[in-house]
Amino acid sequence: MTAAATLGLTPRGARPVHAQAAAIPATDPADVAPAWSFDQVVARAAELAGQAHQRRDATLAAPFADLGYDAYRGIRFRREADPWRLPDFGLDLLPPGMLYTDPVTINLVENGAVRALPFDPSVFDFDDISFPPDAAAMPAGDMGWSGFRLRANLNRPDHLDELAVFQGASYFRALSRGARYGLSARGLALGTGSAEGEEFPVFREFWLHRPGARDRAVTVQALLDSPSVAGAYEFVITPGDDTVIATRAALFPRRDLAQAGIAPLTSMFWFGPGDGAGEDDYRSAVHDSDGLQIVTGTGQRLWRHLINPPTLQMSAFVDDNPRGFGLAQRKRDFAAYQDAEARYELRPSAWIAPRGLWGQGAVSLVEIPVENEFNDNIVSYWQPAVALAAGQRHDFAYDLTFGAVPPDDAPLARVRQTRTGQSINARGARSYVIDFDLALFMGADDPVAAVTASAGQVDHLHLVRLPDQGVMRLAFEFRDDGAELADLSAVLNGPAGALSETWLARWTRG
């Protein structure tokens, strides 16, 4: 591991590509190949960045061509074809088809040696409703894998549960113990929400390290590529009550990247009691995440309530060396959602904890209008203040944790829930109700609520204890006074400062 990768250097510590490449000595073909390592992935990325981008494209043939959603789900990896065959970890290979047309090269690494895994349709079972009997024997052509699934003894010692999936562009998802799949992570976001349109880098090649008998983690390395950048990634995935993915990345831009999103997370928010959407639905809330949680470089705790906006919304929370940020699903009881199939109360939160100093920039949030629960519309990421310069190496390192709640033990009252609706007291005003944890205030005087708005007016602040519900409830009314947009904030203060995290929300004219 290089010192730069460990510290997660900001662009100020970037190094020229030619200097990095020069540090890699040439080897005689007769020499024994060195054990495969992250440094070799970095060298591949540096070399790739020096070449014009060429999209890898495959021609999908039967039985993988022209598949709909149901037919694609009818292709299943045969567990007996697992190339690892380990008691504690498993590997499933994923087929091309439907949305997944970019060929992915998969390599297996064992004892430092690399072995390419050629595409083989015979490792799949095909649903006899959608496919002919000889589907598994059809010629593979130039098709490649679309990704892979990792398995582990996550919930039971005698069963290999799903742990993580890497499939589609640079997307991947992971599970903690007892969770169901929800939000996704990505390797890199480029131009998200911009007028020029978003560019989606892809993981074009993977190196999967076979775990040893005593290993409790799986190491995955990846080569990222797009017209604007090449990059090397390493993910060390440790399953558990919280599944932690120790991540490092070395990026080599082909052009200056002014809108690079580091450690992006992608989620879904359709409606809930805090956005006043009023959907005609038997469920009271439908979302994979309900807020963006941030711990700033100075230690301030922020909770930005998510919405499904009427128009595209972009927010930036300027910071210097952030301590952490992530998309969280706080409501953990079935009654909050009433969905016996989707089980939104079991969807994980995801938390980014930078390793080293990331410098100046902003935690960015993109909220996109949606009309159903089938499309992700929430994106968060770190955007450096200085563009990532072309021809240089830029390193970032962080821990990505999938779990029920982000790992933060600061003694502050957390926001449990946000509710909003039309005011019954003032025509044209909106009522906001915010529930904070009550435990911190038991046996103490009531805090003082401070509520602000970037436009319009805030009136009728009211703070009440609800001991049976375990919450301190803050209510207020907001009048827009003709504004099109307003950012709202609320915090509970004591004599020495904040006693709660700072609640944030955006109101937009619908």
Secondary structure, DSSP 8 states (H G I E B T S, - for coil): --HHHHHT--GGG-EEHHHHHHTS----TTS------HHHHHHHHHHHHTS----------TTSSS--HHHHHTEEE-GGG-SS--SSEEEEEE--BTTB-S-BEEEEEETTEEEE----GGGEEE-TTTS-TTGGGS--TT--B-EEEEEE-SS-TTS-EEEEEEESTTEEEE--TT-----EEESEEESTT-TT--B--EEEEEEEE---TT---EEEEEEEE-SSEEEEEEEEEE-SSSEEEEEEEEEEESS-BTTEEEEEEEE-EEE-TTTT---S-SSS-EES--EEEEE-TT--EEEEE----SS-EEEEEEEES--EEEEE----SGGGT--TTT-GGG--EEEEEESS---EEEEEEEE---SSSSS--EEEEEEESS-B-TTEEEEEEEEEEEESS-S---SSB-EEEEEEEE-SSSTT-EEEEEEEESGGGTTS---EEEEEESSSEEEEEEEEEETTTTEEEEEEEEE-TT-SEEEEEEEEEETTEESB-EEEEEEE--
